[in-house]
């Protein structure tokens, strides 16, 4: 499912227009993104939680040459499904 299909489904389930549904979805995505940028954890009970994980600098290798390279430290967003979501998927 892509963003347009999700917007249409939200409009169908809520009775909102597609434009209003798109704006609401955009607002949710932007709000989650802003919270993660600030370093906050976002928890949606029954769905899951979003958080930022840090990766330390480590040594890797170039698969073509075998040369060792240093991979810089970085941050990545992570999602952990909540129990209700896991149960629904495994039903």
N, C-alpha and C positions, 0 to 999 in steps of 0.2 A: 504494500500500500504506500502510495506516495503522498505528498503534502496536499495536493489537490483532492485526491480521493478521501483523505482524512477530513479535510474541510467540508466536503459534501456530506460525509457521514455525520459530522457534528451538526450541520445544518438540519439534516433529516431528523436526528434524535432530539434536538432542542427546539425546533421550530424557528430558529433564527434564519436570517438570510445567509447566503453563502458569503457575502461580503463581511457581515458581522462575525460569522464563524471564523473566517480567515483572520480578521483583526484580533479576535479572542485567542486563537491559536498562536498568532505571532506574538501577542503580549505574554503568553505563558512561556514560550521559548525564550524570548528576550529576558524575562524575569529570572528564569533558571540560569541563563548564561551570565547575567550580571551578578547573581549570587555566587556562582562558581568562580568568577573572576576575582571577587572580593575574598575568596577562600572559605565561603560559607558552605555548609552542607544543606541540601534541600531534601526533605523527607515528605513523601506523600503517602499517608497511611493507607494500606491496602494495595498500593501500587509498587512503591520502591523508593530508593534514595539515590540521589546524585551527589558525588563528591569529587574532589580533586586529589589525585594521588601523585606523589613525587617519586621520580626515578633518579637514583644516584648516578653520577658519572661512572662509566664502566668501560672496559676494553672489549672490543669486538674485532672482527676481521673482515677484510674485503673478500667475498667469495670467489672473485675472479683471479685475484693475485695472491691471496693468502696473507697479504700485508696486515699487520696489526694496526688498528685505528682506535682512537679514543672517542667514545660516544658521549656527548655532553649530557649533563643532568637536564632533566625536563619534567614537566608536569603534564598529566593527562586526565581528562574527565573519565569517571567510572560510574557505572550504574549497577546497583544491586537490587534485584527483584524482591518485592515483599512477598510474604507468605501467601496472601490471597491471590496474587498474580501467578505465583508458581503453582498453586493448587489448581487454578483455572486452566493453565496451560497443560498440566499433567492429568486432567480429568479424562 
